[in-house]
Amino acid sequence: MRLLKRIGKIFGSAYVVICAVLWGIQGSFIFHPVSSNYEVRNPIEEYEVVVDESKDIKTRGYIVNQTAPGPVVLFFTGNAGDAVSYILLLDRLDVPIVLSNYRGYGKSDGRPSESTLLADAKITLKMVRERFTDRPVVLMGSSMGSAVAIRTTDSEVAGVILVSPFRSLVHIANRSVLRIFPVRFLMRHKFDTRASLESLPDRVLVIYSRTDTTIPPKETERLLENIPQAEVVIDRVHHNAILGRSQNLQSINDWLTENFKDED
């Protein structure tokens, strides 16, 4: 009996220690800032936005197809990668695209966190509206960026494109081995989208893969229960390959044309 109690105490102590470690270092699991040396040959314009005047922190991104007609798409990346790596893909869309880099990503200053990403996204949206006056703005996000897009949407956003969206990172974690831990209480960067789903506009496009092992398809399907107006495109490729598929980019182009052909 004493041996069992001793083993229980050891496992209990180890469990508490692991919980403390998960709470402390979760940022390194969630955010993977990258600066790419990718050589851009496409016609682009780089921009910067002051997101914290007190610390002179600026985020920097790219604008492609800036003279094209149609709505303006503000794109938020996933949790890893420099926005510059999406240029070759997204410049195949027939509208202006503003690619945003989070703090610490690409050439942006600072360090990422959920609160700063969401605050900075609203500042970037304001910049886009000032730059492209009287043009409809569509928010687009991939993976973690889908949560940023959902949480940034306001009543003036004309449409939303979501690639591999989810309800929250807590739900994602609870579909993995991490479910043995109380992730609901441990997770500081939850990216919970549920409260914002009812505020999404009438024009929503969702693309996801039934073979996605990063964002489980069942998680996206649970989110879709709360977006009845969404048009849905389903693929069967790896998580990181969804936006690389020409048919998915064509689906986005078709959706933009169909929904915004009379607005520019």
N, C-alpha and C positions, 0 to 999 in steps of 0.2 A: 504493500500500500504506500509506504514511504517513497519507494522508487517511482511509483506512478505519479505521486504528487510532485516529486522532484523533476520528472520529465515534463509534467504539465507546466511547472513554473518556467522551465527552460524554453519550452515552445511558446509560452505566453510572453515571456520577455523578448524572444526573437521576433514575435509578431508585432509587438509594440515598436521595437527598433525599426523594423521594415516599414511600418506605417509612418514613422517619423522621417525616415529617409525618403520615402515616396513623396511626402508633403514638401520636403525641403528641396529636392532636385527635380521635381516634375517639369519645371520649365525646360530643362535640357532634353526631356523626352518629347515635349509638345512642339517646341520651336527649334527649327534647324536653319538658322540664318546662313545664307550663302552669298558670296560675291563671285560672279562669273566673269571670266575673261573672254567670253564669247564675242567674236567680232561681228558687229552688226553691219550688214551691207544694205539693209533696207533703208528707205528714206524715213527717218524718224526725227522727232524733236524730244530732247530731254527736258524735264521740268523739275522744279523743286518747290516744296511747300513748307513754310514755317509752321510746325505743329506745337512747338513749345517755345514761346518767345523768351521766357525767363532763363532757359538753358541754351537758347539758340540751336534747338534741335530741328533739323529739316529732314523730311522724307523726299526721296527722289524717284522718279519713274520715267515713263516713255509715252509718247503719243504717236500712233501710226495711223495712216489714212486720214490725216487731219482735215483734208479738203474734200473728203467724200461726202455725199449727201446722206440723208437719213438720220436716225437717232445716234446719240453718242453712247458708247458702251464703256462703263467704268469697271475694270476687271481686278478682282482680288485673287491672289495666288493661294496655293495650298500652304502647308506648314514648312515646306522645304523648297528652296530654289529661288533664284533671282528672276524677277519679272522679265528680264531681257531674254531669257530662254524661251519665253512664250511668243516672242515677236514673230518668228517665222510661221507659227501656227495661226495666230490671231490676225495677222495682216491679210489672211485669206478671206476674212469677213469683209463685206462690202460697205462698211461704215467706219467712222472714226472710233479708234479704240484707245482708251487711256489705261495704261498698265501701271498699277500702284505697287510700290515696294514697301513692306512694313519696316518699322524701326529695326536697324541692325541688318536688314537684308539689302543686297546690292550695294548701292552707294548711299543708302539712308543712314542717318546718325542714330545713336541711342540703342536701347535694348528693348526687345519685344515683350509684351504682356497682353493679356486679354483687354484690359481697360485702355491701354494706350492704342492698341490696334483699332478698337471701336471708335475711340475719340478721334484718332487721326483720319479714319475713313470718312467721318462726317465733314472734317475740314477739307479733305480732298474732293468730296462731292460738291462742297460749296465752290471750290476753285473751278471745277468742271462746269458748273452752271454759269459762273461769271465769264468763263472763256467761251463757252458755246451758248450764248444767249438765245433764248427762244427755241432751243432744240430739245426734243424729248430725251431724257436720260434713262438708260437701262443699266441696272446693276447686274454684274455677272461674277460668280465666284465658283472656284473649284475646291472641293473637299473642305478644308478649314475655311477657305475663302467664301464658301457658300454661306457659312454661319455669319461671316462679316457682312456679306451682302444682305442677308435677311435682317440682321440687327441694324443695318444702316438705312434700310428702306423707310421713307416717309411718304406723306400723302401726295407729294409731287413727283415721285419716281414713277415713270411710265410703264416699266416692265422689269422683270427679274428673270435671269437665266441661272439655274442652279445645276452644277455638275457634282454628282455624288454627295447630295446634302444629307444631313442627319439632325436628330432632335437635340442632342447635346453630347459632349465628350464623355459625360458620365454614362450615358446609354451605350456608347461605343465600348468603354472600359468594362462595363458589366456584361458584355458579350464575349469577353476574353478571360484569360486566367486571372486577371486582376479582380474579378468579381468576388474572390475570397476576402478582399479587403473592403473596408467601408469607403469606397471611392467617392460617394456622394458628399462625405464630410471632408475627405482629404484633398479633393481636387479644388485648386484655387482658380484655374482657368477653365471654366466649364463650357463656354461658348454655347449656352443654352438658347435655342431659337424658339422654343414653344410659345412664349408669350407674344412673339412678334408675328407669328404665322397668320393670324387673323387680319393683320394690317397689310398683307401683301396685296399688290394691285391685281386687277382682273387678268392681266397678261403675264403669265408665268410659264416658263419652259423648264422641265426637269429632265436631265439625262443621267442615267446610271447604268451600271453593269450588274448582271445577275451572277457573274463570277468574281466580283470584287471581294478581295479578302482583307482590304484595309477598312473600307466602310461597308459593313455587311449589307447586302441588298434588302434584307428584312428590316433593317433600321431605316433605310430610305423609304421603304414602303409604308412603314408606320408614320413617318413624317407626311407622306402623301395623303394619308387619311384626313389631314387637316388643311390640305390645299386642293379642294375639289375642282377648282378652276384650272389647274395645271394641265398643260399638254405634256405628254410623257414620251420620251424616246428611250428604249431599252436596248442595251448592247450586251455582248458576252466577251469582254476583254479584261485585261489586267487594269487595276485602278489607274496607273499612270499612263495608260494607252488610250484612255477614253477621248481626250481632246486631240490626240494625234490621228484619229480616224477621220478620213476625208468625208465619210458619210455623215458623221456627227457634226462636223463643221458646216456641211451643206444643210443639215437640218436646222442649224442655228441661223444660217443665211435665209433659208426659206421662211422660218418663223419671223425673223425681223422684217422681211419684205411683206409678208402677209399682214402683219400687225401694224406696220408703220409706213406703208406705201404712200399714204396721203399726208404724212407728217414729216417735215424737215425744216 
